[in-house]
């Protein structure tokens, strides 16, 4: 049974599957039902084990969080993370938000969204407990836990990284910010100040009409919530990681992408932002963005970072 967890519970002392643990999972994508229920419905997650994996060496873990009104399998298809995992050799955990069957799935990311927020579901705990469950089945590298998310899932990814900065080596979000105002006459909500630096990568479409680049409510924003801006979100992480004030700026992908990167961050962390010109609220498509490979960029960023023995994030 999965339950709410603290940072120290996320990875058991013995990372390899023990005698009383579930059997190790072989290559491919597997659906795992858990005993935790919401409104009588059992929660679930998917896990992808890379092709050809022998089950002996501990692997890095990427937790991939889908957006609102989407599913784990849809994010798997959109992002191509499982295909990349087969080539690069890492595990991908795809938790499922609550919803009606495979409809309207979403997360309690703090200021958003829907029923999950109203019920104050511990989706941070659920996502990390799914990792814990995978670690009981297959050996994982506890120094290389990465969190990625799209939209509402990106909001949750930021929240996990902020609340569990001692175990998250790096976080990457697409089309998400650090918080916002849930509804008129409600106070603004934002992620907490992390206790330790975390390497951060953000990708955001300048023309995003759901979670506007400049913040506020967009023409296609759902509900009554309004978002904190991308610039303010980056400033939050630049200050938290104690980076240099001014970023280096580059134009990439034949002008489709602007990269801002902040250096001099504490513990060799990094903060980077990829702004996508003329792009809206969807996972970046390489063929439409001058060859910009969002999923590959995220993985290359992740593999540069790990949790050191003193629980601080350092680059390899």
C-alpha positions as CSV (number, residue, x, y, z in Angstrom):
1,X,0.0,0.0,0.0
2,X,1.3,3.5,-0.8
3,X,1.0,6.2,1.8
4,X,2.2,9.7,2.4
5,X,6.0,9.7,2.8
6,X,8.7,12.0,4.1
7,X,12.0,12.6,2.3
8,X,13.8,10.0,4.3
9,X,11.2,7.3,3.3
10,X,11.5,7.8,-0.4
11,X,14.3,5.4,-1.0
12,X,14.5,2.3,1.3
13,X,17.9,1.4,2.8
14,X,18.2,-1.6,0.4
15,X,17.7,-0.3,-3.1
16,X,17.7,-3.7,-4.8
17,X,14.5,-5.7,-4.6
18,X,14.4,-7.7,-1.4
19,X,13.1,-11.2,-0.8
20,X,9.7,-10.0,0.3
21,X,9.4,-7.3,-2.4
22,X,7.5,-7.6,-5.6
23,X,9.3,-9.3,-8.4
24,X,11.6,-7.1,-10.6
25,X,10.0,-5.7,-13.7
26,X,11.4,-6.5,-17.1
27,X,11.8,-4.2,-20.1
28,X,8.8,-2.3,-21.3
29,X,6.0,-0.1,-19.8
30,X,4.0,-1.6,-16.9
31,X,0.9,-0.3,-15.2
32,X,0.9,-0.7,-11.4
33,X,-2.3,-0.4,-9.3
34,X,-1.7,0.6,-5.7
35,X,-3.9,0.3,-2.7
36,X,-4.3,4.0,-2.2
37,X,-7.8,5.1,-3.2
38,X,-9.5,8.4,-3.9
39,X,-13.3,8.4,-4.0
40,X,-13.2,4.6,-4.0
41,X,-10.9,4.5,-7.1
42,X,-7.5,2.9,-6.8
43,X,-4.6,5.0,-7.9
44,X,-2.0,3.9,-10.4
45,X,1.3,4.7,-12.0
46,X,3.2,3.4,-15.0
47,X,6.9,2.6,-15.1
48,X,9.1,2.1,-18.1
49,X,12.1,-0.2,-17.8
50,X,14.6,0.3,-20.6
51,X,15.0,-2.3,-23.3
52,X,17.7,-4.8,-22.7
53,X,18.1,-4.0,-19.0
54,X,19.5,-6.9,-17.0
55,X,18.1,-5.8,-13.6
56,X,21.5,-5.7,-11.9
57,X,22.8,-2.1,-12.1
58,X,20.9,0.7,-10.3
59,X,19.4,3.1,-12.8
60,X,18.6,6.8,-12.7
61,X,14.9,7.6,-12.3
62,X,12.9,10.3,-14.1
63,X,9.4,11.0,-12.6
64,X,7.3,12.4,-15.5
65,X,4.0,14.2,-14.5
66,X,1.3,14.7,-17.1
67,X,-0.8,17.9,-17.5
68,X,-4.3,18.4,-16.4
69,X,-7.0,16.6,-18.5
70,X,-4.2,14.3,-19.8
71,X,-2.8,10.9,-18.8
72,X,0.4,9.2,-18.1
73,X,0.3,7.3,-21.4
74,X,-0.4,10.5,-23.3
75,X,2.7,12.2,-21.8
76,X,4.7,9.1,-22.6
77,X,3.6,9.4,-26.3
78,X,4.0,13.2,-26.5
79,X,7.4,13.4,-24.8
80,X,9.1,10.2,-26.2
81,X,10.7,9.8,-22.8
82,X,10.4,6.0,-22.9
83,X,12.1,5.8,-26.3
84,X,14.9,8.0,-25.0
85,X,15.1,5.8,-21.8
86,X,15.7,2.8,-24.0
87,X,18.6,4.5,-25.6
88,X,20.1,6.1,-22.6
89,X,19.3,3.6,-19.8
90,X,17.1,5.1,-17.2
91,X,13.7,4.3,-15.5
92,X,10.7,6.5,-16.1
93,X,7.9,6.6,-13.5
94,X,4.6,8.1,-14.8
95,X,2.2,8.6,-11.9
96,X,-1.5,9.2,-12.7
97,X,-3.5,12.1,-11.4
98,X,-7.0,11.6,-10.1
99,X,-9.9,11.8,-12.6
100,X,-12.9,10.0,-14.1
101,X,-11.3,6.9,-15.6
102,X,-8.9,8.3,-18.1
103,X,-10.7,11.6,-18.3
104,X,-9.9,14.9,-16.6
105,X,-6.9,13.6,-14.7
106,X,-5.1,16.3,-12.7
107,X,-2.9,17.1,-9.7
108,X,-2.9,19.2,-6.5
109,X,0.0,21.3,-7.3
110,X,-0.8,24.0,-4.7
111,X,-2.9,26.7,-6.4
112,X,-4.2,24.3,-9.1
113,X,-6.2,22.2,-10.0
114,X,-9.8,21.2,-9.5
115,X,-10.9,18.4,-7.2
116,X,-7.4,17.4,-6.4
117,X,-6.7,20.8,-4.9
118,X,-10.1,21.1,-3.2
119,X,-9.5,17.7,-1.5
120,X,-6.0,18.8,-0.6
121,X,-4.6,15.5,-2.0
122,X,-1.0,14.7,-1.1
123,X,0.1,14.3,-4.7
124,X,3.7,15.1,-3.7
125,X,3.6,12.1,-1.4
126,X,1.9,9.9,-4.0
127,X,4.5,10.7,-6.7
128,X,7.4,10.0,-4.4
129,X,5.8,6.8,-3.0
130,X,5.5,5.5,-6.6
131,X,9.3,5.9,-6.8
132,X,9.6,4.1,-3.6
133,X,7.5,1.3,-4.9
134,X,9.6,1.0,-8.1
135,X,12.8,1.0,-5.9
136,X,11.4,-2.1,-4.1
137,X,11.1,-3.9,-7.5
138,X,14.2,-2.7,-9.4
139,X,17.5,-1.2,-8.2
140,X,17.6,2.6,-8.6
141,X,20.4,5.1,-8.2
142,X,19.3,7.2,-5.2
143,X,21.6,10.1,-6.3
144,X,19.9,10.5,-9.6
145,X,16.2,11.2,-9.0
146,X,14.8,13.7,-11.5
147,X,11.4,15.3,-11.8
148,X,9.8,16.5,-15.0
149,X,6.4,17.7,-15.8
150,X,4.1,19.4,-18.3
151,X,1.6,22.2,-17.3
152,X,-0.2,21.1,-14.1
153,X,2.4,18.3,-13.9
154,X,5.1,20.9,-14.2
155,X,3.6,22.9,-11.3
156,X,3.7,19.7,-9.2
157,X,7.3,19.0,-10.3
158,X,8.4,22.4,-9.0
159,X,6.5,21.7,-5.8
160,X,8.3,18.4,-5.3
161,X,11.7,19.9,-6.0
162,X,11.1,22.7,-3.5
163,X,9.7,20.6,-0.7
164,X,12.2,17.7,-1.2
165,X,15.3,19.5,-2.4
166,X,17.5,17.1,-0.4
167,X,16.6,14.2,-2.7
168,X,15.8,15.7,-6.1
169,X,18.9,16.1,-8.2
170,X,17.3,18.3,-10.9
171,X,13.8,19.4,-12.1
172,X,12.6,20.3,-15.6
173,X,9.2,21.8,-16.4
174,X,7.4,22.6,-19.6
175,X,4.7,25.2,-19.6
176,X,4.5,25.8,-15.8
177,X,5.4,28.3,-13.2
178,X,5.9,28.3,-9.4
179,X,2.4,29.3,-8.3
180,X,-0.4,31.7,-8.7
181,X,-3.8,32.9,-7.4
182,X,-6.3,30.0,-7.3
183,X,-9.3,32.3,-7.7
184,X,-10.4,35.9,-7.1
185,X,-10.4,36.9,-3.5
186,X,-8.0,34.0,-2.6
187,X,-4.4,34.7,-1.6
188,X,-1.5,33.9,-3.9
189,X,0.1,30.5,-3.5
190,X,3.7,29.7,-4.3
191,X,6.1,26.9,-3.7
192,X,8.2,27.0,-0.5
193,X,11.8,28.1,-0.3
194,X,13.9,25.0,-0.9
195,X,16.4,24.1,1.9
196,X,19.1,23.1,-0.7
197,X,19.9,24.2,-4.2
198,X,18.2,22.3,-7.0
199,X,19.3,22.4,-10.7
200,X,16.3,23.8,-12.7
201,X,15.4,23.8,-16.4
202,X,12.3,25.5,-17.7
203,X,10.8,25.5,-21.2
204,X,7.9,27.8,-22.0
205,X,6.1,29.0,-25.1
206,X,6.1,32.8,-25.4
207,X,2.6,32.5,-27.0
208,X,1.2,30.2,-24.3
209,X,-2.5,31.1,-23.8
210,X,-3.1,28.7,-20.9
211,X,-0.2,29.6,-18.6
212,X,0.9,33.0,-20.0
213,X,4.6,33.7,-20.2
214,X,4.0,37.1,-18.6
215,X,1.7,35.6,-15.9
216,X,-2.0,36.2,-15.2
217,X,-4.9,34.6,-17.0
218,X,-4.7,33.7,-20.6
219,X,-7.4,33.4,-23.2
220,X,-7.4,29.6,-22.8
221,X,-6.8,29.5,-19.0
222,X,-8.9,26.9,-17.2
223,X,-11.0,27.9,-14.1
224,X,-10.4,31.1,-12.3
225,X,-6.7,30.8,-11.5
226,X,-4.0,33.1,-12.7
227,X,-0.3,32.3,-12.9
228,X,2.9,33.8,-11.6
229,X,5.1,34.9,-14.6
230,X,8.0,32.8,-16.0
231,X,10.4,35.7,-15.2
232,X,9.4,35.7,-11.5
233,X,9.6,31.9,-11.4
234,X,13.2,32.0,-12.8
235,X,14.1,34.7,-10.3
236,X,12.8,32.5,-7.5
237,X,15.2,29.7,-8.5
238,X,18.1,32.0,-9.3
239,X,17.8,33.4,-5.7
240,X,17.3,30.0,-4.2
241,X,20.4,28.6,-5.9
242,X,22.4,31.8,-5.3
243,X,23.3,32.2,-9.0
244,X,24.8,35.2,-10.7
245,X,22.2,38.0,-11.3
246,X,22.6,38.2,-15.0
247,X,22.1,35.3,-17.4
248,X,24.0,34.5,-20.5
249,X,21.7,34.7,-23.5
250,X,21.9,32.7,-26.8
251,X,19.7,32.3,-29.8
252,X,19.1,28.7,-30.8
253,X,17.3,26.6,-33.4
254,X,17.4,29.2,-36.2
255,X,15.9,31.8,-33.9
256,X,13.0,29.6,-32.7
257,X,14.4,29.4,-29.2
258,X,16.1,31.8,-26.8
259,X,18.3,30.3,-24.0
260,X,19.0,32.1,-20.8
261,X,21.4,30.4,-18.5
262,X,22.5,31.6,-15.0
263,X,25.9,30.5,-13.8
264,X,27.8,30.7,-10.5
265,X,25.1,28.9,-8.7
266,X,25.7,27.3,-5.3
267,X,26.9,23.6,-5.3
268,X,27.3,23.8,-9.1
269,X,23.6,23.8,-9.8
270,X,22.2,25.6,-12.8
271,X,19.1,27.5,-13.8
272,X,18.2,27.6,-17.5
273,X,15.2,28.9,-19.4
274,X,14.3,28.0,-23.0
275,X,11.8,30.5,-24.3
276,X,10.0,29.2,-27.4
277,X,9.1,31.9,-29.9
278,X,5.6,31.7,-31.5
279,X,4.9,28.5,-29.4
280,X,1.8,27.8,-27.3
281,X,0.7,25.4,-24.6
282,X,2.0,22.0,-25.8
283,X,5.0,19.7,-25.5
284,X,7.6,21.1,-28.0
285,X,7.7,19.4,-31.4
286,X,11.2,19.2,-32.8
287,X,10.1,19.4,-36.4
288,X,8.3,22.7,-35.8
289,X,10.9,24.4,-33.7
290,X,14.0,24.4,-35.9
291,X,15.3,21.1,-34.6
292,X,15.0,21.9,-30.9
293,X,14.7,18.6,-29.1
294,X,13.0,19.3,-25.8
295,X,13.1,15.8,-24.4
296,X,16.7,15.3,-25.3
297,X,17.6,18.7,-23.9
298,X,15.9,17.8,-20.6
299,X,17.8,14.5,-20.3
300,X,21.2,16.0,-21.1
301,X,20.5,18.5,-18.4
302,X,19.5,15.8,-15.9
303,X,22.5,13.6,-16.6
304,X,24.9,16.4,-15.6
305,X,23.5,16.5,-12.0
306,X,23.3,14.2,-9.1
307,X,22.9,14.3,-5.3
308,X,26.4,14.1,-3.7
309,X,27.1,12.1,-0.6
310,X,26.6,15.2,1.6
311,X,23.0,15.5,0.0
312,X,23.9,18.6,-2.0
313,X,23.4,18.6,-5.8
314,X,26.6,18.7,-7.8
315,X,27.4,18.4,-11.5
316,X,29.3,15.4,-12.8
